[in-house]
Amino acid sequence: MTDFGIARAYDESAREISGPIPAIALVGERLTQFGAILGTPGYMSPEQLRGESADARSDQFSFCAALFEAIYGYQPFEGSTVDGYGRNVLEGKLRLRARTSFGFEVPLEIKHALLRGLSINPADRYPSMQELTAELTKGLLADADSESSRRSKQRFLAALSVSFLVICLGVLLLLSSAAKTDLRPALLSACALMVATASVTYVLRKQIYLQPGYRRLSYFLLSAIGYLVVGRAIGVLLAVPADQFLIQEMVGLAALFASELPKVGRRYLWLVLLCLGSVALQILWPSGRRLHLNITYGVMLFLSVYLNFSKGKVDHRHSPSIID
């Protein structure tokens, strides 16, 4: 407890000493002596090293230094002596590798929380330990991103976006020569989107397997696009006019998005409202159906991906805690 500055050893003959800590101790030394600044040098905050008074934010720095070492396998600041350690701390020379000594990547939420807790300026740290542990807890969630998973997610989104843009251009070319009631161009576009999505999912299958968020989104997109393909194929076989069929399809998509609300959260209500708004536009503005339907499907794909990965407020009462 005294090493972290949480408690102070009491001795009537001991007196407060200000000024820099003596440089004779080793950084890893755990012995705290009377007549010196209390604390283990390897975990002491910059203000303690400068001989200033310590407070709760100093304890936060020490906690983060110890947790950093436990996670990464090495101390955040180098230095075999107090002088060397103190110089690196006061200059902010924090060492940070892409992977821990054990070969693992650290979730970004935990990494950013540790870096903020190790800020040289106490005012830049978290206002309290409760806020620090709340941020650390986010890194324990199944969908917490590491550097490589964040890059994989960006590639996943980029591939989907590019494939969708290519498909939209093809659809516009098909529609330019098709009758307004012809459903076949819509079926071809759904088939092309299915092939593109299935291809991206297959190529990134390893990253998708590692995170529940990827799996949930992939299953949902393939299911939704499969719904479009099957439904439009039936519509073509039954010779249902496109202007009538697509209204029913949009109602079905609204129901599909509504079914995802328990898994993804209330933010998917935006997609339900988007579908219902498209139904209203098709009824009130039938002549502009091609334009607003293409815009609607583009916004729909973007929002289904973005809202799936965006994190709402986390209920920490039902999630793992960093201090459990």
C-alpha positions as a printed Julia matrix, in Angstrom:
324×3 Matrix{Float64}:
   0.0     0.0     0.0
   2.84    2.43    0.8
   4.52    1.58   -2.52
   1.52    3.03   -4.34
   1.27    6.0    -2.01
  -2.2     4.86   -0.9
  -1.06    4.55    2.69
   1.82    6.25    4.47
   4.03    4.56    7.05
   3.96    6.41   10.34
   6.9     7.05   12.6
   7.13    9.89   15.07
  10.8    10.41   14.28
  10.15   10.52   10.52
   9.77   13.89    8.86
   8.58   15.08    5.5
  11.31   15.58    2.94
  10.79   17.56   -0.25
  12.91   17.59   -3.34
  13.93   14.89   -5.81
  14.15   11.31   -4.62
  17.71   10.07   -3.88
  19.21    8.38   -6.93
  20.83    5.46   -5.09
  17.85    3.09   -5.35
  17.14    0.76   -8.24
  13.89    1.12  -10.15
  12.73   -2.39   -9.3
  13.52   -1.98   -5.59
  10.45   -2.49   -3.39
  11.85   -1.19   -0.09
  10.47    2.11    1.15
  12.67    3.77    3.78
  11.82    6.37    6.4
  13.22    9.78    5.66
  12.69    9.4     1.91
   9.8     9.93   -0.46
   7.49    6.94   -0.19
   6.91    4.74   -3.23
   8.44    2.13   -5.49
  10.52    4.09   -8.03
   9.37    2.01  -11.03
   5.75    3.06  -10.47
   6.11    6.57   -9.11
   4.33    9.45  -10.8
   6.17   12.46  -12.24
   4.98   14.69   -9.42
   6.38   12.26   -6.84
   9.7    12.16   -8.67
   9.79   15.96   -8.59
   9.22   15.89   -4.85
   5.73   17.38   -5.11
   2.74   16.26   -3.08
   0.88   13.19   -4.34
  -2.87   12.81   -4.66
  -5.41   10.4    -6.16
  -4.16   11.17   -9.67
  -0.69   10.05   -8.61
  -2.19    6.75   -7.45
  -3.87    6.49  -10.86
  -0.49    6.83  -12.58
   1.02    4.14  -10.34
  -1.95    1.83  -10.93
  -1.65    2.24  -14.71
   2.12    1.67  -14.58
   1.61   -1.6   -12.69
  -1.26   -2.71  -14.94
   0.77   -1.79  -18.02
   3.59   -4.04  -16.84
   1.18   -6.87  -16.05
  -0.39   -6.68  -19.53
   2.61   -5.88  -21.72
   5.25   -7.76  -19.75
   7.58   -4.77  -19.35
   7.48   -1.44  -17.55
   6.18    1.59  -19.47
   9.3     3.68  -18.81
  12.86    2.39  -19.07
  15.56    3.04  -16.52
  17.72    0.82  -14.32
  18.22    3.61  -11.78
  15.89    6.22  -10.4
  17.74    8.95  -12.29
  17.31    7.16  -15.6
  13.71    6.2   -14.87
  12.82    9.68  -13.67
  14.35   11.31  -16.71
  12.32    9.09  -19.06
   9.12    9.71  -17.1
   9.52   13.48  -16.97
  10.36   13.57  -20.7
   7.39   11.35  -21.52
   9.53    8.65  -23.18
   7.02    5.84  -22.88
   7.93    2.63  -24.69
   5.06    0.91  -26.45
   5.28   -2.06  -28.77
   2.63   -3.33  -31.17
   2.4    -6.62  -29.25
   2.97   -7.61  -25.66
   5.93   -9.7   -24.53
   3.54  -12.66  -24.66
   2.75  -12.11  -28.36
  -0.76  -10.66  -27.94
  -2.32   -7.41  -29.11
  -3.96   -5.18  -26.53
  -7.5    -3.87  -27.2
  -7.44   -0.21  -28.17
  -9.76    0.79  -25.31
  -7.33   -0.64  -22.75
  -4.31    0.83  -24.53
  -5.81    4.34  -24.71
  -6.99    4.17  -21.08
  -3.49    3.18  -19.9
  -1.83    5.9   -21.95
  -4.16    8.54  -20.54
  -3.59    7.25  -17.0
   0.17    7.53  -17.62
  -0.05   11.17  -18.73
   2.78   13.32  -17.42
   0.4    16.15  -16.55
  -1.99   15.03  -13.76
  -4.77   17.16  -15.26
  -4.67   15.01  -18.43
  -5.49   11.83  -16.5
  -8.98   10.58  -15.65
 -10.9    12.6   -13.06
 -11.34    9.46  -10.94
 -10.48    5.76  -10.78
 -14.13    4.95  -11.5
 -13.87    6.58  -14.93
 -10.55    4.85  -15.59
 -11.9     1.4   -14.74
 -15.03    2.09  -16.81
 -12.83    2.72  -19.86
 -10.68   -0.33  -19.13
 -13.82   -2.47  -18.86
 -14.78   -1.6   -22.45
 -11.63   -3.37  -23.56
 -12.89   -6.62  -22.04
 -15.94   -6.76  -24.3
 -15.96   -9.34  -27.08
 -15.98   -6.71  -29.84
 -13.11   -4.63  -28.48
 -10.78   -3.72  -31.35
  -7.03   -4.14  -31.49
  -4.88   -2.32  -34.06
  -5.03   -5.2   -36.56
  -8.76   -5.84  -36.08
  -9.46   -2.12  -36.59
  -7.52   -2.22  -39.87
  -9.41   -5.38  -40.87
 -12.7    -3.66  -40.14
 -11.72   -0.69  -42.29
 -10.79   -3.03  -45.16
 -14.1    -4.85  -44.69
 -16.09   -1.62  -44.9
 -14.04   -0.33  -47.84
 -14.54   -3.55  -49.81
 -18.29   -3.46  -49.18
 -18.51    0.19  -50.17
 -16.54   -0.27  -53.41
 -18.51   -3.34  -54.4
 -21.78   -1.53  -53.74
 -20.74    1.49  -55.82
 -19.82   -0.76  -58.74
 -23.17   -2.53  -58.46
 -25.06    0.78  -58.32
 -23.41    1.93  -61.55
 -24.36   -1.34  -63.22
 -27.93   -1.05  -62.0
 -28.23    2.5   -63.33
 -27.05    1.31  -66.76
 -29.56   -1.52  -66.72
 -32.41    0.73  -65.64
 -31.71    3.26  -68.38
 -33.03    0.8   -70.96
 -35.52   -1.15  -68.83
 -39.22   -0.56  -68.41
 -40.31    0.9   -65.07
 -42.3    -2.21  -64.28
 -39.49   -4.66  -65.15
 -38.15   -6.4   -62.03
 -35.28   -8.21  -63.77
 -32.65   -5.45  -63.34
 -33.45   -5.38  -59.62
 -32.95   -9.16  -59.46
 -29.63   -8.93  -61.28
 -28.42   -6.2   -58.9
 -29.4    -8.31  -55.87
 -27.52  -11.31  -57.31
 -24.44   -9.16  -57.95
 -24.57   -7.77  -54.42
 -24.88  -11.3   -53.03
 -21.81  -12.43  -54.97
 -19.81   -9.37  -53.85
 -20.8    -9.72  -50.19
 -20.16  -13.47  -50.16
 -16.74  -12.92  -51.76
 -15.72  -10.27  -49.22
 -16.96  -12.49  -46.39
 -14.96  -15.44  -47.68
 -11.75  -13.45  -48.13
 -12.0   -11.96  -44.62
 -13.37  -15.12  -43.0
 -10.52  -15.34  -40.46
 -11.12  -11.83  -39.11
 -14.88  -12.38  -39.2
 -14.53  -15.55  -37.15
 -12.54  -13.79  -34.42
 -15.16  -11.19  -33.49
 -18.87  -11.61  -32.77
 -19.61   -8.23  -34.37
 -18.19   -9.36  -37.7
 -20.06  -12.66  -37.58
 -23.35  -11.02  -36.66
 -23.04   -8.45  -39.45
 -21.98  -11.04  -42.04
 -24.85  -13.38  -41.2
 -27.32  -10.52  -41.27
 -26.11   -9.05  -44.57
 -26.1   -12.45  -46.28
 -29.58  -13.16  -44.9
 -30.95   -9.78  -45.97
 -29.45   -9.97  -49.47
 -30.6   -13.59  -49.77
 -34.09  -12.33  -48.94
 -33.8    -9.82  -51.82
 -32.56  -12.45  -54.28
 -35.21  -15.05  -53.44
 -38.04  -12.52  -53.25
 -37.16  -10.83  -56.54
 -36.71  -14.19  -58.28
 -40.23  -15.15  -57.21
 -41.48  -11.74  -58.35
 -39.93  -12.22  -61.8
 -41.41  -15.73  -62.11
 -44.85  -14.45  -61.14
 -44.47  -11.38  -63.38
 -45.22   -8.98  -60.52
 -44.7    -5.34  -61.61
 -41.62   -3.75  -60.01
 -43.52   -0.74  -58.68
 -45.81   -3.03  -56.67
 -43.23   -5.6   -55.66
 -40.62   -3.19  -54.3
 -43.14   -1.65  -51.9
 -43.79   -5.07  -50.38
 -40.04   -5.79  -50.33
 -39.32   -2.63  -48.37
 -41.97   -3.56  -45.78
 -40.3    -6.95  -45.43
 -36.89   -5.29  -44.94
 -38.37   -3.08  -42.22
 -39.55   -6.23  -40.43
 -36.11   -7.8   -40.89
 -34.36   -4.8   -39.33
 -36.89   -4.76  -36.51
 -36.05   -8.39  -35.75
 -32.42   -7.32  -35.16
 -33.31   -4.76  -32.5
 -32.79   -7.16  -29.54
 -29.27   -8.0   -30.8
 -27.99   -4.67  -32.1
 -30.01   -2.21  -30.07
 -32.5     0.58  -30.64
 -30.18    2.33  -33.1
 -31.52   -0.05  -35.79
 -34.81    1.82  -35.49
 -33.26    4.3   -37.92
 -33.22    1.56  -40.55
 -36.83    0.63  -39.84
 -37.83    4.28  -40.27
 -35.75    4.49  -43.47
 -37.64    1.54  -44.97
 -41.03    2.92  -44.0
 -40.06    6.32  -45.41
 -39.14    4.64  -48.69
 -42.55    2.99  -48.8
 -44.18    6.41  -48.38
 -42.0     7.89  -51.14
 -42.88    5.07  -53.55
 -46.57    5.75  -52.97
 -46.4     9.55  -53.05
 -43.68    9.96  -55.69
 -43.86    6.95  -58.04
 -42.17    8.74  -60.92
 -38.97    9.18  -58.9
 -38.9     5.59  -57.69
 -35.62    4.68  -59.4
 -33.79    7.65  -57.91
 -34.97    7.44  -54.32
 -34.81    3.64  -54.19
 -31.15    3.62  -55.23
 -30.4     6.3   -52.64
 -32.38    4.39  -50.01
 -30.54    1.11  -50.64
 -27.18    2.91  -50.52
 -27.98    4.59  -47.21
 -29.43    1.33  -45.91
 -26.22   -0.63  -46.58
 -24.04    2.05  -45.04
 -26.2     2.38  -41.92
 -26.56   -1.38  -41.42
 -22.76   -1.67  -41.3
 -22.08    1.52  -39.34
 -24.79    1.02  -36.73
 -23.8    -2.61  -36.25
 -20.26   -1.62  -35.28
 -21.03    1.62  -33.46
 -21.11    1.11  -29.73
 -23.96    2.57  -27.74
 -23.87    3.09  -23.99
 -22.42    0.03  -22.33
 -24.29   -1.32  -19.35
 -21.4    -2.17  -17.06
 -23.68   -3.95  -14.62
 -23.87   -6.86  -17.05
 -20.36   -6.7   -18.54
 -17.07   -7.98  -17.09
 -15.18   -5.61  -14.84
 -11.46   -4.9   -14.87
 -11.41   -5.3   -11.12
 -13.33   -8.59  -10.96
